[in-house]
C-alpha cells in the first residue's frame, strides 16, 4: 500500500487505542499537502472538470495526475487543474503525471502519486477503466452510466465484488446526494404519501449539434461526438434519462421487472444512430407501473421530473420547479417552485434556491473523499449497474419493438462494439 494510505492506517489504529484522543491531521502529517487525498482524472472534458472542481473546493484533495486521449483536451484540462491546485497552495501537476493517448489511463493508474481516480471518459470505456483501477488498487469515482451494454455492466459488477471492503467505488448518480431529493425520498419511505401506485418520470432536454473537425480520422470524429452513437455513449436514456430511472429505483427500493418501449430519431440532425426520443412503460414489483419519457432534440430545454403517486398524496421533484409533497400531509423542501420567483437578499441569506441539485455534486464528492479518509469504504457498483441495466432494458425494448424482461436482459450478455482503431492514438 502506498505511503499516504499507510499513514492513514496509522491514524485509524491510534484512534482505536484511545477513543478519547482526537488527532489533528496537521499534527500527524505535518502539512495539508501531505494529508491530502491524491486524485487523478481520466477524461479532462467538461463534466470531469466540473466534478473535480467541486471536489477540490470542498475537500482536502490534491489533483496529482491527468489523462486524456486528445492533446487539446489534456492541455486545457491541465491548465484548469493547475489553477485549482494553485488556489489551495498546492503543487501543480508534474509533466511526468500528464498522460496522453490510448494507453494514458493505464499509465496514470500505474502512478504511485495517486490514491484515487475520477473516471470521466466516454461511457464505453468505463468497464475497462474501472477494472484496471481496481487492479491498480485505486479508489474510484466513475461517472454514470457504468457501461453502454450488458456485458460491461457485468464486468463492473465483478470488479466491484473484487474490491468490496478494500476500496471505495462510487458511481456518478449525484441526485441521491441532493438534500432536497434525499429528504423527499425519506418522507416517501416513512409512508407520507401512502402506498405508491405509479410513477411518472421525464427528462426533456434540448439537443446538441454534431461537431465537425478538420484533418481528423472518422474514429476521432465519432469519439468527439460520442453522444451521437449508442456504442460510445449508450444513447440518451443512458446519458440523461438514467438519472430519473436511478431516482425511481432508489425511491421504490427495487428495479423494474420488465419494459415496453417506443421511440425514434425524429428531429435528428447529422450523423449518428442514437434516438432522439423514448417512451418506456416499466413494470416494477408490487404492481407499480412507471412511465419514462426522454427526449434530446431541438433548442428548447423542457423539464426534468420524478413524480410518485401514492394513496395519500403525490410527491414530485424537478430540477427547477420545486421538490414537494401535495396531499393531506403536505411537505416542501424549500426549493422555489417557479423559475419566475425572485430570490430576494433575505431569501438568499436563508439559503433559498431555485435549483434542487444545488448541493448534489458537493455532497457526492464529500461522501467519496470522506469514505477514503475514514476507511468506511463505499461500493456502489451493484446499484449503479442495476440502474444502468434498467435504462438498457428500456432502450433495447424500444429498438427491438418488443417487451423485454430484466431476466432476458441479464442473460443476453449484449455487447456493443465500438469498432475503433485505438492504435492510431498511441503516444
C-alpha positions as CSV (number, residue, x, y, z in Angstrom):
1,X,0.0,0.0,0.0
2,X,1.3,3.5,-0.8
3,X,2.8,5.6,2.0
4,X,-0.1,8.0,2.2
5,X,-2.6,5.2,2.9
6,X,-0.2,3.6,5.4
7,X,-0.2,6.8,7.3
8,X,-4.0,6.8,7.3
9,X,-4.0,3.3,8.7
10,X,-1.7,4.6,11.4
11,X,-4.3,7.2,12.3
12,X,-7.1,4.6,12.4
13,X,-5.0,2.3,14.6
14,X,-4.2,5.1,17.0
15,X,-7.8,6.1,17.3
16,X,-8.7,2.5,18.2
17,X,-6.2,2.6,21.1
18,X,-7.8,5.7,22.7
19,X,-11.3,6.7,21.7
20,X,-10.9,10.0,23.6
21,X,-7.8,11.0,21.6
22,X,-8.6,13.2,18.7
23,X,-5.8,13.6,16.2
24,X,-5.5,16.7,14.0
25,X,-4.4,15.6,10.5
26,X,-2.0,18.6,10.5
27,X,-0.3,17.2,13.6
28,X,0.1,13.7,12.1
29,X,1.0,14.6,8.6
30,X,2.8,17.9,9.2
31,X,1.2,19.8,6.3
32,X,-2.1,20.0,4.5
33,X,-0.5,18.7,1.3
34,X,0.8,15.6,2.9
35,X,-2.6,14.7,4.3
36,X,-4.5,15.3,1.1
37,X,-6.0,12.5,-0.9
38,X,-4.2,12.5,-4.2
39,X,-6.6,12.3,-7.1
40,X,-6.1,11.6,-10.8
41,X,-8.6,12.3,-13.5
42,X,-9.1,10.2,-16.7
43,X,-11.0,12.3,-19.2
44,X,-10.5,16.0,-18.9
45,X,-13.7,17.2,-20.6
46,X,-16.4,19.5,-19.3
47,X,-18.2,17.0,-17.0
48,X,-15.0,15.7,-15.4
49,X,-13.6,19.2,-14.8
50,X,-16.9,20.2,-13.2
51,X,-16.9,17.3,-10.8
52,X,-13.3,17.6,-9.8
53,X,-13.5,21.4,-9.4
54,X,-16.3,20.9,-6.9
55,X,-14.5,18.1,-5.2
56,X,-11.3,20.2,-4.9
57,X,-13.2,23.2,-3.5
58,X,-14.8,21.2,-0.7
59,X,-12.3,18.5,0.3
60,X,-8.7,18.1,1.2
61,X,-7.5,16.7,-2.1
62,X,-4.5,17.3,-4.3
63,X,-5.1,16.8,-8.1
64,X,-1.9,14.9,-8.9
65,X,-2.4,13.4,-12.4
66,X,-4.4,13.7,-15.6
67,X,-5.0,11.6,-18.7
68,X,-6.9,12.1,-21.9
69,X,-7.0,10.7,-25.4
70,X,-6.6,14.1,-27.1
71,X,-3.8,16.6,-26.8
72,X,-6.1,19.7,-26.8
73,X,-8.3,18.3,-24.1
74,X,-5.4,17.3,-21.9
75,X,-3.7,20.8,-22.3
76,X,-6.9,22.7,-21.5
77,X,-7.7,20.3,-18.7
78,X,-4.3,20.6,-17.1
79,X,-4.5,24.4,-17.2
80,X,-7.8,24.2,-15.2
81,X,-6.5,21.6,-12.8
82,X,-3.3,23.6,-12.1
83,X,-5.5,26.6,-11.3
84,X,-7.5,24.5,-8.8
85,X,-4.3,23.4,-7.1
86,X,-2.8,26.9,-7.1
87,X,-5.9,28.2,-5.3
88,X,-5.2,25.9,-2.5
89,X,-1.5,26.5,-2.3
90,X,-0.7,23.0,-3.7
91,X,1.8,21.9,-6.3
92,X,0.9,21.9,-10.0
93,X,0.7,18.7,-12.0
94,X,4.2,17.4,-12.8
95,X,4.7,16.9,-16.6
96,X,5.5,13.2,-15.8
97,X,1.9,12.9,-14.4
98,X,0.3,14.2,-17.6
99,X,-0.6,11.3,-19.8
100,X,-1.7,11.4,-23.4
101,X,-3.1,8.8,-25.8
102,X,-4.9,5.4,-25.9
103,X,-2.8,3.9,-23.0
104,X,-2.9,7.1,-20.9
105,X,-5.3,5.7,-18.5
106,X,-3.1,2.7,-17.7
107,X,0.0,4.9,-17.2
108,X,-2.0,7.1,-14.8
109,X,-3.2,4.1,-12.8
110,X,0.3,2.8,-12.5
111,X,1.4,6.1,-10.9
112,X,2.4,5.9,-7.3
113,X,1.4,9.5,-6.9
114,X,-2.4,8.9,-6.7
115,X,-4.7,7.3,-4.2
116,X,-8.0,7.7,-6.2
117,X,-9.2,8.3,-9.7
118,X,-12.1,10.2,-11.3
119,X,-13.2,8.3,-14.5
120,X,-15.0,10.9,-16.7
121,X,-14.1,9.4,-20.1
122,X,-16.8,8.3,-22.6
123,X,-19.1,5.6,-21.2
124,X,-17.9,2.8,-23.5
125,X,-14.5,2.9,-21.6
126,X,-16.0,2.7,-18.1
127,X,-15.9,-1.1,-17.6
128,X,-12.3,-1.4,-18.8
129,X,-11.1,1.6,-16.8
130,X,-12.9,0.6,-13.6
131,X,-11.5,-2.9,-13.8
132,X,-8.0,-1.5,-14.4
133,X,-8.4,0.9,-11.5
134,X,-9.4,-1.9,-9.1
135,X,-6.4,-4.0,-10.2
136,X,-4.2,-0.9,-9.6
137,X,-5.7,-0.6,-6.0
138,X,-7.1,2.9,-6.6
139,X,-10.3,4.3,-5.1
140,X,-12.8,5.1,-7.9
141,X,-15.3,7.8,-8.7
142,X,-16.8,6.7,-12.0
143,X,-19.3,8.8,-14.0
144,X,-22.6,7.2,-15.0
145,X,-23.6,5.0,-16.8
146,X,-21.3,2.1,-15.7
147,X,-21.5,0.8,-19.2
148,X,-23.3,1.1,-22.6
149,X,-24.2,-2.6,-22.7
150,X,-25.0,-5.7,-20.5
151,X,-21.5,-7.3,-20.8
152,X,-19.9,-4.1,-19.5
153,X,-22.3,-3.9,-16.5
154,X,-21.4,-7.5,-15.5
155,X,-17.7,-6.6,-15.8
156,X,-18.2,-3.6,-13.4
157,X,-20.1,-5.8,-11.0
158,X,-17.3,-8.3,-10.9
159,X,-14.7,-5.5,-10.3
160,X,-17.0,-4.3,-7.5
161,X,-17.0,-7.7,-5.9
162,X,-13.2,-7.9,-6.1
163,X,-12.8,-4.5,-4.5
164,X,-15.5,-4.9,-1.8
165,X,-14.3,-3.8,1.6
166,X,-10.9,-2.8,0.2
167,X,-11.6,0.2,-1.9
168,X,-14.3,2.9,-2.4
169,X,-16.1,2.7,-5.7
170,X,-18.9,5.3,-6.3
171,X,-20.9,5.9,-9.4
172,X,-21.9,9.5,-10.5
173,X,-25.6,9.4,-9.6
174,X,-25.3,12.6,-7.7
175,X,-29.0,13.2,-7.3
176,X,-29.0,10.7,-4.4
177,X,-26.9,13.3,-2.6
178,X,-29.1,16.3,-3.3
179,X,-30.5,17.3,0.1
180,X,-34.0,18.1,-1.3
181,X,-34.3,14.8,-3.1
182,X,-32.9,12.8,-0.2
183,X,-35.4,14.3,2.2
184,X,-38.3,13.7,-0.2
185,X,-37.4,10.0,-0.6
186,X,-37.1,9.8,3.2
187,X,-40.7,11.2,3.5
188,X,-41.9,8.7,0.9
189,X,-40.3,5.8,2.7
190,X,-41.9,6.9,6.0
191,X,-45.3,6.5,4.4
192,X,-46.2,10.1,3.9
193,X,-47.8,9.5,0.5
194,X,-49.2,6.1,1.4
195,X,-48.7,3.1,-0.8
196,X,-47.2,4.0,-4.2
197,X,-49.5,3.2,-7.1
198,X,-47.5,4.6,-10.1
199,X,-44.7,7.0,-11.0
200,X,-44.0,9.3,-13.9
201,X,-40.5,10.2,-15.0
202,X,-39.4,12.6,-17.7
203,X,-36.2,14.2,-18.9
204,X,-36.9,16.6,-21.7
205,X,-33.7,18.1,-23.0
206,X,-32.5,20.2,-25.9
207,X,-30.3,18.6,-28.4
208,X,-26.7,19.2,-29.5
209,X,-25.1,19.8,-32.8
210,X,-22.8,17.3,-34.5
211,X,-19.3,18.9,-34.2
212,X,-17.0,18.9,-37.2
213,X,-13.2,18.9,-37.0
214,X,-10.7,19.2,-39.8
215,X,-8.0,16.7,-40.5
216,X,-9.2,14.0,-38.1
217,X,-10.0,10.4,-38.7
218,X,-13.5,9.0,-38.7
219,X,-12.8,7.3,-35.4
220,X,-11.7,10.6,-33.7
221,X,-14.8,12.3,-35.2
222,X,-17.0,9.7,-33.6
223,X,-15.3,9.9,-30.2
224,X,-15.5,13.7,-30.1
225,X,-19.2,13.3,-30.9
226,X,-19.7,10.3,-28.6
227,X,-23.3,11.2,-27.6
228,X,-24.4,10.6,-31.1
229,X,-23.5,6.9,-31.0
230,X,-25.1,4.1,-29.0
231,X,-21.9,2.1,-28.8
232,X,-19.9,5.0,-27.3
233,X,-22.4,6.7,-25.0
234,X,-25.4,4.3,-24.7
235,X,-27.8,6.9,-26.1
236,X,-30.0,9.5,-24.4
237,X,-31.6,7.1,-21.9
238,X,-28.2,6.2,-20.5
239,X,-26.8,9.7,-20.8
240,X,-29.7,11.7,-19.3
241,X,-32.8,9.6,-18.7
242,X,-30.9,7.3,-16.4
243,X,-30.9,9.9,-13.7
244,X,-34.6,9.7,-13.3
245,X,-34.5,5.9,-13.6
246,X,-32.0,5.8,-10.8
247,X,-34.2,8.1,-8.6
248,X,-37.1,5.7,-9.3
249,X,-35.1,2.6,-8.3
250,X,-33.9,4.4,-5.2
251,X,-37.4,5.5,-4.2
252,X,-39.1,2.2,-4.9
253,X,-36.2,0.3,-3.4
254,X,-36.3,-2.1,-6.4
255,X,-35.6,-2.5,-10.1
256,X,-38.1,-2.9,-12.9
257,X,-39.2,-6.4,-13.9
258,X,-39.9,-5.6,-17.5
259,X,-40.2,-2.8,-20.0
260,X,-42.0,-2.0,-23.2
261,X,-40.5,0.9,-25.1
262,X,-41.1,3.1,-28.2
263,X,-39.2,5.8,-29.8
264,X,-37.4,7.0,-33.0
265,X,-34.9,9.5,-34.4
266,X,-37.3,12.3,-35.3
267,X,-35.6,15.6,-35.4
268,X,-32.1,14.1,-35.5
269,X,-29.5,16.2,-37.3
270,X,-26.3,14.9,-38.7
271,X,-24.6,11.6,-38.3
272,X,-25.2,9.0,-35.6
273,X,-27.6,6.3,-34.5
274,X,-28.9,7.4,-31.1
275,X,-32.6,8.0,-30.9
276,X,-33.9,11.4,-30.1
277,X,-37.0,10.3,-28.0
278,X,-38.2,7.4,-26.0
279,X,-41.4,6.5,-24.1
280,X,-40.9,3.5,-21.8
281,X,-43.5,1.7,-19.7
282,X,-41.8,-0.1,-16.8
283,X,-43.4,-2.7,-14.6
284,X,-41.9,-2.7,-11.1
285,X,-42.6,-5.2,-8.2
286,X,-45.7,-4.7,-6.1
287,X,-47.7,-3.9,-9.3
288,X,-46.2,-0.4,-9.7
289,X,-46.3,1.0,-13.2
290,X,-43.8,3.6,-14.2
291,X,-43.7,5.7,-17.4
292,X,-40.5,7.2,-18.6
293,X,-40.4,10.0,-21.3
294,X,-37.0,11.1,-22.6
295,X,-36.1,13.4,-25.4
296,X,-33.0,15.2,-26.6
297,X,-33.8,17.4,-29.6
298,X,-34.1,21.0,-30.8
299,X,-33.1,24.1,-29.0
300,X,-35.6,24.2,-26.1
301,X,-34.9,22.6,-22.7
302,X,-38.2,21.3,-21.2
303,X,-38.1,19.9,-17.7
304,X,-36.7,17.0,-15.6
305,X,-39.1,15.5,-13.1
306,X,-39.8,12.4,-11.0
307,X,-43.4,12.1,-9.7
308,X,-44.7,9.4,-7.4
309,X,-48.4,8.9,-6.9
310,X,-49.5,7.4,-3.6
311,X,-52.8,6.5,-2.0
312,X,-52.3,9.5,0.4
313,X,-50.6,12.1,-1.7
314,X,-48.3,12.9,-4.6
315,X,-44.5,13.6,-4.3
316,X,-42.6,15.3,-7.1
317,X,-39.1,16.6,-7.7
318,X,-38.0,18.9,-10.5
319,X,-34.5,20.1,-11.4
320,X,-36.0,23.6,-11.4
321,X,-39.6,23.9,-10.0
322,X,-39.6,22.6,-6.5
323,X,-39.4,19.3,-4.6
324,X,-42.5,18.7,-2.5
325,X,-45.5,16.6,-1.5
326,X,-49.1,17.5,-2.0
327,X,-52.0,15.9,-0.1
328,X,-53.5,15.7,3.4
329,X,-50.0,15.8,4.9
330,X,-48.0,18.2,2.6
331,X,-44.3,18.8,2.8
332,X,-41.9,21.2,1.0
333,X,-38.2,21.2,0.6
334,X,-37.9,24.9,0.3
335,X,-36.7,24.8,-3.3
336,X,-38.6,27.6,-5.2
337,X,-41.4,26.1,-7.3
338,X,-41.3,28.6,-10.1
339,X,-38.4,29.8,-12.2
340,X,-40.2,33.2,-12.2
341,X,-39.8,33.6,-8.4
342,X,-37.3,36.3,-7.5
343,X,-34.6,35.5,-4.9
344,X,-34.6,38.4,-2.5
345,X,-31.5,39.1,-0.5
346,X,-33.4,37.9,2.6
347,X,-34.3,34.6,0.9
348,X,-30.7,34.1,-0.3
349,X,-29.4,34.8,3.2
350,X,-31.8,32.0,4.4
351,X,-30.3,29.6,1.8
352,X,-33.2,29.7,-0.6
353,X,-32.5,28.5,-4.2
354,X,-34.4,27.5,-7.3
355,X,-32.1,24.6,-8.1
356,X,-32.9,21.3,-6.4
357,X,-29.4,19.9,-7.3
358,X,-27.5,22.9,-5.8
359,X,-25.6,20.8,-3.3
360,X,-25.6,17.4,-5.1
361,X,-22.1,17.4,-6.6
362,X,-20.7,18.9,-3.4
363,X,-22.2,16.3,-1.2
364,X,-21.4,13.4,-3.5
365,X,-17.7,14.4,-3.6
366,X,-17.6,14.8,0.1
367,X,-19.1,11.4,0.6
368,X,-16.5,9.8,-1.6
369,X,-13.4,11.5,-0.1
370,X,-14.6,11.0,3.5
371,X,-15.1,7.3,2.8
372,X,-11.4,7.1,1.9
373,X,-10.3,9.2,4.8
374,X,-12.3,7.2,7.3
375,X,-11.7,3.7,5.9
376,X,-15.5,3.2,5.7
377,X,-15.4,2.3,2.0
378,X,-18.4,2.7,-0.3
379,X,-19.3,0.3,-3.1
380,X,-22.0,1.5,-5.5
381,X,-21.2,-0.9,-8.3
382,X,-24.3,-3.0,-7.7
383,X,-26.8,-0.2,-7.6
384,X,-25.0,1.6,-10.4
385,X,-25.2,-1.4,-12.6
386,X,-28.9,-2.0,-11.7
387,X,-29.9,1.5,-12.8
388,X,-27.8,1.1,-16.0
389,X,-29.4,-2.2,-16.8
390,X,-32.8,-0.7,-16.2
391,X,-32.0,2.0,-18.8
392,X,-30.6,-0.6,-21.2
393,X,-33.7,-2.7,-20.9
394,X,-35.9,0.3,-21.9
395,X,-33.6,1.3,-24.8
396,X,-33.4,-2.2,-26.2
397,X,-37.1,-2.8,-25.8
398,X,-37.8,0.3,-27.9
399,X,-35.1,-0.5,-30.5
400,X,-36.3,-4.2,-30.9
401,X,-40.0,-3.1,-30.7
402,X,-40.9,-5.8,-28.2
403,X,-41.4,-6.2,-24.4
404,X,-38.3,-7.2,-22.5
405,X,-37.8,-8.6,-19.1
406,X,-34.9,-7.9,-16.8
407,X,-34.1,-11.7,-16.8
408,X,-33.8,-11.6,-20.6
409,X,-31.5,-8.6,-20.4
410,X,-29.2,-10.2,-17.8
411,X,-29.0,-13.4,-19.8
412,X,-28.4,-11.6,-23.1
413,X,-24.8,-10.7,-22.4
414,X,-25.2,-7.9,-25.0
415,X,-22.0,-6.2,-26.1
416,X,-21.9,-3.1,-28.4
417,X,-18.8,-3.0,-30.4
418,X,-17.2,0.5,-30.6
419,X,-15.2,-0.6,-33.7
420,X,-12.4,1.9,-33.0
421,X,-8.8,1.6,-34.1
422,X,-7.2,2.8,-30.9
423,X,-3.7,2.2,-32.1
424,X,-3.8,5.5,-34.1
425,X,-4.0,7.4,-30.8
426,X,-0.9,5.8,-29.2
427,X,1.6,8.3,-27.9
